[in-house]
Amino acid sequence: MVYAALGIIWVVLLITAFSSLRSLDISVWAKWMWFLFILGVPIMGLAIYAIRCLICADWSALKPLMISRSGSVSKVRENAPRK
């Protein structure tokens, strides 16, 4: 519920920021940079967080499904029915 409220607040702030760009007496280039900054910072933050989660993840649960470095097939694949 809190995340929904924060999302609504973020959308309202985006609408206000974009509507204020129409009234500013700045160049079109500066308006586009401001527009990309407003959209890019949250997306970049999410991307950095996702990469961090992938790096710090506990991959031990997936080890039985992967092929080992020595080239042997994991136990799951050995017990799989053959076609």
C-alpha positions as a Markdown table, in Angstrom:
| # | Residue | x | y | z |
|---|---|---|---|---|
| 1 | Met | 0.0 | 0.0 | 0.0 |
| 2 | Val | 2.9 | 2.3 | 0.8 |
| 3 | Tyr | 4.5 | 1.6 | -2.5 |
| 4 | Ala | 1.3 | 2.4 | -4.4 |
| 5 | Ala | 1.1 | 5.7 | -2.6 |
| 6 | Leu | 4.8 | 6.5 | -3.4 |
| 7 | Gly | 4.2 | 5.5 | -7.0 |
| 8 | Ile | 1.2 | 7.9 | -7.2 |
| 9 | Ile | 3.2 | 10.7 | -5.7 |
| 10 | Trp | 6.1 | 10.0 | -8.1 |
| 11 | Val | 3.7 | 10.2 | -11.1 |
| 12 | Val | 2.2 | 13.5 | -9.9 |
| 13 | Leu | 5.7 | 14.9 | -9.5 |
| 14 | Leu | 6.6 | 13.8 | -13.0 |
| 15 | Ile | 3.5 | 15.4 | -14.4 |
| 16 | Thr | 4.2 | 18.6 | -12.5 |
| 17 | Ala | 7.9 | 18.7 | -13.7 |
| 18 | Phe | 7.0 | 18.0 | -17.3 |
| 19 | Ser | 4.3 | 20.6 | -17.3 |
| 20 | Ser | 6.7 | 23.2 | -15.9 |
| 21 | Leu | 9.0 | 22.6 | -18.8 |
| 22 | Arg | 6.5 | 24.2 | -21.1 |
| 23 | Ser | 6.7 | 27.5 | -19.3 |
| 24 | Leu | 10.5 | 27.8 | -18.8 |
| 25 | Asp | 12.4 | 30.1 | -20.9 |
| 26 | Ile | 15.3 | 27.7 | -21.7 |
| 27 | Ser | 16.5 | 26.1 | -24.9 |
| 28 | Val | 14.9 | 23.0 | -26.4 |
| 29 | Trp | 18.2 | 21.1 | -25.8 |
| 30 | Ala | 18.1 | 22.0 | -22.1 |
| 31 | Lys | 14.5 | 20.9 | -21.8 |
| 32 | Trp | 15.3 | 17.5 | -23.4 |
| 33 | Met | 18.3 | 17.1 | -21.0 |
| 34 | Trp | 16.0 | 17.8 | -18.1 |
| 35 | Phe | 13.4 | 15.4 | -19.4 |
| 36 | Leu | 15.9 | 12.6 | -19.8 |
| 37 | Phe | 17.4 | 13.3 | -16.3 |
| 38 | Ile | 13.9 | 13.1 | -14.7 |
| 39 | Leu | 13.2 | 9.7 | -16.4 |
| 40 | Gly | 16.8 | 8.4 | -16.4 |
| 41 | Val | 17.7 | 8.7 | -12.7 |
| 42 | Pro | 15.0 | 6.3 | -11.4 |
| 43 | Ile | 15.6 | 3.8 | -14.2 |
| 44 | Met | 19.4 | 4.0 | -13.7 |
| 45 | Gly | 18.9 | 3.4 | -10.0 |
| 46 | Leu | 16.7 | 0.3 | -10.7 |
| 47 | Ala | 19.3 | -1.0 | -13.1 |
| 48 | Ile | 22.1 | -0.6 | -10.6 |
| 49 | Tyr | 20.1 | -2.2 | -7.8 |
| 50 | Ala | 19.2 | -5.2 | -10.1 |
| 51 | Ile | 22.9 | -5.7 | -11.1 |
| 52 | Arg | 23.9 | -5.5 | -7.4 |
| 53 | Cys | 21.3 | -8.2 | -6.5 |
| 54 | Leu | 22.6 | -10.4 | -9.3 |
| 55 | Ile | 26.2 | -10.1 | -8.1 |
| 56 | Cys | 25.3 | -10.7 | -4.4 |
| 57 | Ala | 22.8 | -13.5 | -5.0 |
| 58 | Asp | 23.1 | -16.9 | -3.5 |
| 59 | Trp | 23.5 | -19.1 | -6.5 |
| 60 | Ser | 24.0 | -22.3 | -4.5 |
| 61 | Ala | 20.4 | -23.4 | -5.2 |
| 62 | Leu | 21.1 | -23.5 | -9.0 |
| 63 | Lys | 24.3 | -25.5 | -8.7 |
| 64 | Pro | 22.6 | -28.9 | -9.2 |
| 65 | Leu | 21.2 | -27.6 | -12.5 |
| 66 | Met | 24.5 | -26.4 | -13.9 |
| 67 | Ile | 27.2 | -28.4 | -15.6 |
| 68 | Ser | 30.4 | -28.4 | -13.5 |
| 69 | Arg | 33.6 | -26.9 | -14.6 |
| 70 | Ser | 35.2 | -30.3 | -15.0 |
| 71 | Gly | 32.8 | -31.1 | -17.9 |
| 72 | Ser | 30.7 | -33.7 | -16.1 |
| 73 | Val | 27.0 | -33.4 | -16.2 |
| 74 | Ser | 25.2 | -32.7 | -12.9 |
| 75 | Lys | 23.2 | -35.3 | -11.0 |
| 76 | Val | 19.9 | -33.8 | -12.2 |
| 77 | Arg | 20.8 | -34.3 | -15.8 |
| 78 | Glu | 22.3 | -37.8 | -15.2 |
| 79 | Asn | 18.9 | -39.0 | -13.7 |
| 80 | Ala | 16.9 | -37.4 | -16.5 |
| 81 | Pro | 15.1 | -39.8 | -18.8 |
| 82 | Arg | 16.8 | -40.3 | -22.1 |
| 83 | Lys | 15.1 | -39.9 | -25.5 |
